[in-house]
């Protein structure tokens, strides 16, 4: 038995959930479950039982936690006493955030993370349609949470990209559009439509034009805007259609009809390989992958 395992049990007990405790501890759910299982095997009895309301302590588990609580308090006091205080260094981090961060409700978790890290001065870069990969190479952001561009990446070996959330690509329509009730649409159904896109030559605009060109689609006209909220307002008003992930439907109150054949695009954690030398970036990457994996498992 280790003190860390004892602290893990107390955290699980306080939340009645392995997945929620794992998020708080910045661990994967599987890693935390494995530690709990090893401890229970060593003790020879279960600490928790599963109920409709989540995990509940067994009588043996309750006794364990009652006796462990003062140990945890003494351990925290001990660590505080013996650890040499280091001068606080203010770290600066610039995060490029794509729209999928918001539509997948990931931003509150990101804000919560940095709220617990007062030593990090964080700047959120949220320009719609911005080429975040280009911004990384130019040193304008330190990391990005966005989809990778559809076209071939410049110097892909220089990038670290970790998929976080995988989504079905859809045609975004007004709820009053006759096609809103379709089960699916093909790219050929976009022939002669009015499209809504980002600014000329933005990452979003290049992706749209590349998709249309490869499939020999000619559109009626294109409305361009530098704001995702304006784009989705145009879609809601029936001014045109756009391409985007399924999560945009509920978040922006539009209709999302899946593309056929199936097309999947992921929200990625993206940074330069050289940036992974910075512990602050590695820890944030591990936090995001852990909570996204936990959500996917649930």
Residue pairs with C-beta under 8 A, 6 or more apart in sequence:
1 39
1 42
1 43
3 71
3 75
4 35
5 35
5 36
5 38
5 39
6 68
6 71
6 72
7 72
7 75
8 21
8 25
8 32
8 35
8 36
8 39
9 36
9 39
9 47
9 61
9 64
9 65
9 68
10 65
10 68
10 69
10 72
11 21
11 24
11 25
12 18
12 21
12 32
12 36
12 48
12 55
13 48
13 55
13 57
13 61
13 65
14 21
15 21
15 24
16 53
16 54
16 55
16 56
17 54
17 55
18 29
18 32
18 33
18 36
18 55
19 29
19 294
19 297
19 298
21 32
22 28
22 29
22 31
22 32
22 290
22 294
23 109
23 290
23 291
23 294
25 32
26 283
26 286
26 287
26 290
27 290
28 289
28 290
28 293
28 294
29 290
29 293
29 294
29 297
36 47
36 48
39 47
40 46
40 47
43 60
43 64
45 58
45 60
46 58
46 60
46 61
47 57
47 58
47 60
47 61
47 64
48 55
48 56
48 57
48 58
48 61
49 55
49 56
49 57
49 58
50 56
57 64
57 65
88 119
89 119
90 119
90 121
91 119
91 120
91 121
91 280
92 120
92 121
92 122
92 123
93 120
93 121
93 122
93 123
93 142
93 143
93 280
93 281
93 284
94 122
94 123
94 125
94 140
94 141
94 142
94 143
95 110
95 122
95 123
95 124
95 125
95 141
95 142
95 143
95 144
95 145
96 125
96 126
96 130
96 132
96 135
96 136
96 140
96 141
96 143
96 144
96 145
96 146
97 107
97 110
97 124
97 125
97 126
97 144
97 145
97 146
98 132
98 144
98 145
98 146
98 147
98 267
99 128
99 228
99 244
99 248
100 106
100 145
100 146
100 147
100 165
100 167
100 245
100 247
100 267
101 107
101 110
101 145
101 146
101 267
102 251
103 245
103 247
103 248
103 250
103 251
103 252
104 165
104 167
104 247
104 267
106 145
106 164
106 165
106 267
106 288
106 292
109 291
110 145
110 288
113 284
113 287
114 120
114 122
120 280
125 135
125 140
125 141
127 226
128 198
128 202
128 204
128 225
128 226
128 227
128 228
128 231
129 197
129 198
129 199
129 202
129 203
129 204
129 205
129 226
130 202
130 203
131 149
131 202
131 203
132 141
132 144
132 146
132 203
132 270
133 144
133 148
133 149
133 153
133 154
133 159
133 203
133 270
134 154
134 203
135 141
135 144
136 142
136 143
136 144
136 159
136 270
136 271
136 272
137 154
137 155
137 158
137 272
142 271
142 275
142 278
142 281
143 269
143 270
143 271
143 275
143 281
143 284
143 285
144 268
144 269
144 270
144 271
145 164
145 267
145 268
145 269
145 270
145 288
146 267
146 268
146 270
147 265
147 266
147 267
147 268
148 161
148 266
148 268
148 270
149 203
149 206
149 207
150 206
150 207
150 210
150 211
151 206
151 207
151 210
153 159
157 273
158 272
158 273
158 274
159 270
159 271
159 272
159 273
160 269
160 270
160 271
160 272
160 273
160 275
160 276
160 285
161 268
161 269
161 270
162 268
162 269
162 270
162 285
162 288
162 289
163 266
163 267
163 268
164 266
164 267
164 268
164 269
164 288
164 289
164 292
165 266
165 267
165 292
165 296
166 264
166 265
166 266
166 267
167 245
167 246
167 247
167 264
167 265
167 266
167 267
168 245
168 246
168 258
168 259
168 262
168 263
168 264
169 243
169 244
169 245
169 258
169 259
169 263
169 264
169 265
170 243
170 244
170 245
170 246
170 248
170 249
170 256
170 257
170 258
170 259
171 179
171 185
171 189
171 190
171 241
171 242
171 243
171 256
171 257
171 259
172 232
172 235
172 241
172 242
172 243
172 244
172 248
172 249
172 252
172 254
172 255
172 256
173 179
173 180
173 235
173 241
173 254
173 255
173 256
173 257
174 180
174 235
174 236
174 237
174 238
174 254
174 255
175 236
175 253
175 254
175 255
176 238
177 238
177 241
177 255
179 185
179 189
179 257
180 255
180 257
182 257
183 257
183 258
184 257
184 258
184 259
184 260
185 257
185 258
185 259
185 260
186 259
186 260
186 261
187 211
187 212
187 215
187 217
187 259
188 215
188 217
190 212
190 217
190 219
190 241
191 217
191 218
191 219
192 218
192 219
192 220
193 219
193 220
193 240
193 241
194 219
194 220
194 221
194 222
194 223
194 239
194 240
194 241
195 208
195 212
195 219
195 221
195 222
195 223
195 240
195 241
195 242
196 222
196 223
196 224
196 225
196 231
196 234
196 235
196 239
196 240
196 241
196 242
197 204
197 205
197 208
197 222
197 223
197 224
197 231
197 242
198 204
198 205
198 224
198 225
198 226
198 231
199 205
199 224
199 225
199 226
200 224
202 226
205 224
208 222
208 243
211 217
211 243
212 218
212 219
221 240
222 240
223 231
223 234
223 239
223 240
225 231
225 234
228 252
229 252
231 242
232 242
232 248
232 252
232 253
232 254
234 240
235 241
235 242
235 252
235 254
236 252
236 253
236 254
243 259
244 256
245 256
245 265
246 256
246 258
248 254
248 256
249 255
249 256
269 285
269 288
269 289
271 281
271 285
275 281
276 282
276 285
